[in-house]
Amino acid sequence: MAPSTELRKWYAHDPERFEEFERRYKTELTQPVRTEAIDYLHHLLRLQPLTLLAATKHTEISAAFILAALLRD
């Protein structure tokens, strides 16, 4: 579920790039294999709490933050 290496490198957790990162990451999440993974995560959420992990000190501008928001919808 992580963003592509290319997108992660471009973003580099630069807060000024977060909005564009979010747009690009959401586009990546529409790829068929990723939509299947999101569907599976939704299934797991119906069964039990789910914990997302991120290797960042700034979770509010991370891919995990974006993914968590999508899963809440």
CYANA upper distance limits for C-alpha pairs under 8 A (distance plus 0.5 A):
  1 MET  CA     29 LEU  CA      8.31
  1 MET  CA     34 ARG  CA      7.23
  1 MET  CA     37 ALA  CA      7.97
  2 ALA  CA     63 ALA  CA      7.42
  3 PRO  CA      7 LEU  CA      6.66
  3 PRO  CA      8 ARG  CA      6.60
  3 PRO  CA     25 TYR  CA      6.58
  3 PRO  CA     28 GLU  CA      7.76
  3 PRO  CA     63 ALA  CA      7.51
  4 SER  CA      8 ARG  CA      6.67
  4 SER  CA     28 GLU  CA      8.40
  5 THR  CA      9 LYS  CA      6.55
  6 GLU  CA     10 TRP  CA      6.67
  7 LEU  CA     11 TYR  CA      6.55
  7 LEU  CA     21 PHE  CA      7.92
  7 LEU  CA     24 ARG  CA      8.22
  7 LEU  CA     25 TYR  CA      8.14
  8 ARG  CA     12 ALA  CA      6.49
  8 ARG  CA     13 HIS  CA      8.43
 11 TYR  CA     17 ARG  CA      6.74
 11 TYR  CA     18 PHE  CA      7.85
 11 TYR  CA     21 PHE  CA      6.77
 13 HIS  CA     17 ARG  CA      8.14
 13 HIS  CA     18 PHE  CA      7.91
 13 HIS  CA     61 ILE  CA      7.65
 13 HIS  CA     62 SER  CA      7.89
 14 ASP  CA     18 PHE  CA      7.20
 15 PRO  CA     61 ILE  CA      7.33
 17 ARG  CA     21 PHE  CA      6.47
 18 PHE  CA     22 GLU  CA      6.45
 18 PHE  CA     61 ILE  CA      6.80
 19 GLU  CA     23 ARG  CA      6.85
 20 GLU  CA     24 ARG  CA      6.67
 21 PHE  CA     25 TYR  CA      6.39
 22 GLU  CA     26 LYS  CA      6.54
 22 GLU  CA     63 ALA  CA      8.11
 22 GLU  CA     66 ILE  CA      7.38
 23 ARG  CA     27 THR  CA      6.84
 24 ARG  CA     28 GLU  CA      6.84
 25 TYR  CA     29 LEU  CA      6.74
 25 TYR  CA     63 ALA  CA      8.04
 26 LYS  CA     30 THR  CA      7.23
 27 THR  CA     31 GLN  CA      8.08
 28 GLU  CA     34 ARG  CA      8.23
 29 LEU  CA     34 ARG  CA      5.84
 29 LEU  CA     35 THR  CA      6.74
 30 THR  CA     34 ARG  CA      6.97
 30 THR  CA     35 THR  CA      6.28
 31 GLN  CA     35 THR  CA      6.66
 32 PRO  CA     36 GLU  CA      6.76
 33 VAL  CA     37 ALA  CA      6.93
 34 ARG  CA     38 ILE  CA      6.69
 35 THR  CA     39 ASP  CA      6.61
 36 GLU  CA     40 TYR  CA      6.74
 37 ALA  CA     41 LEU  CA      6.72
 38 ILE  CA     42 HIS  CA      6.69
 38 ILE  CA     71 LEU  CA      8.08
 39 ASP  CA     43 HIS  CA      6.78
 40 TYR  CA     44 LEU  CA      6.78
 41 LEU  CA     45 LEU  CA      6.66
 41 LEU  CA     71 LEU  CA      8.15
 42 HIS  CA     46 ARG  CA      7.00
 42 HIS  CA     71 LEU  CA      6.99
 43 HIS  CA     47 LEU  CA      7.34
 44 LEU  CA     48 GLN  CA      6.67
 44 LEU  CA     49 PRO  CA      8.24
 44 LEU  CA     50 LEU  CA      7.69
 45 LEU  CA     49 PRO  CA      6.20
 45 LEU  CA     50 LEU  CA      6.46
 52 LEU  CA     64 ALA  CA      6.89
 52 LEU  CA     68 ALA  CA      7.97
 53 LEU  CA     64 ALA  CA      7.41
 54 ALA  CA     59 THR  CA      7.64
 54 ALA  CA     62 SER  CA      8.01
 54 ALA  CA     63 ALA  CA      8.30
 54 ALA  CA     64 ALA  CA      6.54
 56 THR  CA     62 SER  CA      7.81
 58 HIS  CA     62 SER  CA      7.19
 59 THR  CA     64 ALA  CA      7.49
 59 THR  CA     65 PHE  CA      6.58
 60 GLU  CA     65 PHE  CA      6.24
 61 ILE  CA     65 PHE  CA      7.12
 61 ILE  CA     66 ILE  CA      8.49
 62 SER  CA     66 ILE  CA      7.19
 63 ALA  CA     67 LEU  CA      6.58
 64 ALA  CA     68 ALA  CA      6.41
 65 PHE  CA     69 ALA  CA      6.78
 66 ILE  CA     70 LEU  CA      6.87
 67 LEU  CA     71 LEU  CA      6.71
 68 ALA  CA     72 ARG  CA      6.75
 69 ALA  CA     73 ASP  CA      7.16
